[in-house]
């Protein structure tokens, strides 16, 4: 198997796993210490996730203190493929916030009640995914690193 075949396999697993999930766990660290929050998300490319967070929540406060976050996209079972990554979070406003709401609703219609609450739109920029698929021998997981200009970034 060549490196290109391996990269293609990892890219396919990342793409399929992102498409199969509507929610994920987001880990932050702020003045109040580490925190994990569940949230709905929509992918707008392999390395960009869009979500909303409550304005007065601990997760958003931590992001404002330190935008480096970690994510896991998983069924909760190590017997199923899962993704892990570090990302940089950015609160977005205006047209970009409207786009976050649009793509989130398109993927996760049940997120609509959250959009009428006091929320902020957030985009996560993932620099590399770690894809783990234990039943298929991917332990340790395989990395898919973002190389700007090498692949499509938006849907």
N, C-alpha and C positions, 0 to 999 in steps of 0.2 A: 504494500500500500504506500502510495506517495504522500508527501506532505499536503499536496493539493487535495487529494482524496480525503485525507483526514480532516482538513479544514472544512471541506464541503460537508462532510458528515456532521461535524460539530455545528456548523452554521445551520444545517437543516434541523438538528435537534433543538438548538436555541430558538429558531423561528417557530417550530412546532410547539414547543413548550410555552413560549410567550402567547401564541394564539389559543392554546388550550386552557389558559388560566385567566380569570378576571380579577383576582386579588393576589396580594403578596404580603410579605412581612418586611417592614422597614425598620432598621435599627439606627438609632441616633445616640449622640452623647452630648449633653449640654451641662449647664451648671448644676442641674438636679441629678446628674449621673446618667448612666446608660438607660435606654428606653427602647422597647420594641412595640410597634403599632401595626395593625393590619389595615390595608387600604385597597380600594379598587384601583386598577390602573388600565391604561391603554398604551400599547407600544406604537410609536410613530417612526419605526425603523428598528433595526437590531440593537441599537445602542442608546435609544431615547425612550423614556417612559414618562407618561403624563398622568397626573393624579391631582386630587384636591385634599386639603387638610383643613381642619377647623382652625379658625383664626386664633383662638385663645388656648389651643391645645399644647400639651407638653412637646409633642413631636415638632410642630412648627417653631416653637420657641428654641428648641435645640438646633434646628437647621439654621436659624438666624445666627446662632452663636458659633456653629461649626457646620458648614455645608457638606462635609464628608460623611456619607452614610453607607450602610450596607443593606443589601436586599437578599431575600431568598424567595424563590418561586417554586412551590412544591405542593404536592398533595398531602404532605406530612408523613409519607411513608418512604423510607430509604429504598424500598423495592421499586419505586417509580422514578423515572428521570426527574432531576431537579437542577435548578440554576442558582448560582450564588454570584454576587458581585459587590464591588465597592462602586459608588457613584458620587457625583457632585450634584447637589440639589440647588435649584435656583427658583425662587418665587418669581412668577411672571405676572404681568399686568396687561391691560389693554387688549389689543387684537390677539396677542399670544395667549392670554388667559381665556379669551373667548374660544380659541382653537382647542385649548386643553379641555374645556367643557364639552365642546362638540365631539371630539374624538372619544372622550370618556363615555358620553351618552351613547354614541354609536356602538361601542363595544359592550358597555355595561348599562343597559337601560334602567336597571334597578338602582343605579346610583343617583337617579333624578332627585329624590328627596334631599340628598346632601347638597345639591346645587342651590337650593333655596335657603340653606342655612348660612351663617356667617363663615365662609370658607375662603381660602387662598388657593390659587392655582399654582402647581409646582411642576417643574420638569426635572427629571433625573438624567444625567449624562453618564452612561456606563463606559468605562474605558476598556474593560475586558470581562467576559463571562467565564465562569467555571461551570462546565456542564458535566454532571455526574449521572451515569447510567450503570448502576452496579450489576443488574442482571446481564448486561451486555459487555461486562468487563471493563467499564470505564471507572476504575478506582485505582489510583486517584483520578479525579475528573480531568477533562480536557479543556484547555483554554481557547477562547475565541477572542483575539485582541483586535480592537478597533484600530485600523490603519486609515487615517483620513484620506479620502479620495479613492480608496481601494474598493469600496462597496457602497451601495445605496444607504443613505442615512435616514431618509424619510419615506413614509408610505405614500 
